[in-house]
């Protein structure tokens, strides 16, 4: 059986990872760069139109602790957290920006928090793109829920860059948020919001020990 392309899947941690202090047992540190072309967006609809809000501030570099579990075809991450600043979401119109910040209670909860716990690989193959499932805890407006996010990883071999793409839908009501109404209740935001990821990531980690762990897989 071909070895799982763990190198590409490993980079999915970047979407959600943060800094840890002391090295946990069995974990190794992975470091990568998030290129400026990367994008995270929130998309939604009302009863009359659609809106698209882009996160303008993304961390330029990420470091996290990662552990490989070959029996489960998975990677585990510890203390790996991503923060999206609510006030950095730009929707193209100041009125929509203002309503979104109010809806997400940016004053008391200025960040959308996503903490990844596990990355599961859907298939074992060397071809691209590679599908993976990310298990994480997502917190919006102070309410936390577990999420499973499906993403695809593909390498631009000539540049040594990995592109990570995917979408995840949430319901505002699952996070204790009532979809807002504006203009005397005539315009209503739909409950479903789509979070879209399109990240370009560059490796700055020696993964030799991870490849060594895969040599005897069957």
Order of alpha helices (4+ residues) and beta strands (2+ residues): alpha-beta-beta-beta-beta-beta-beta-alpha-beta-beta-beta-beta-beta-beta-beta-alpha
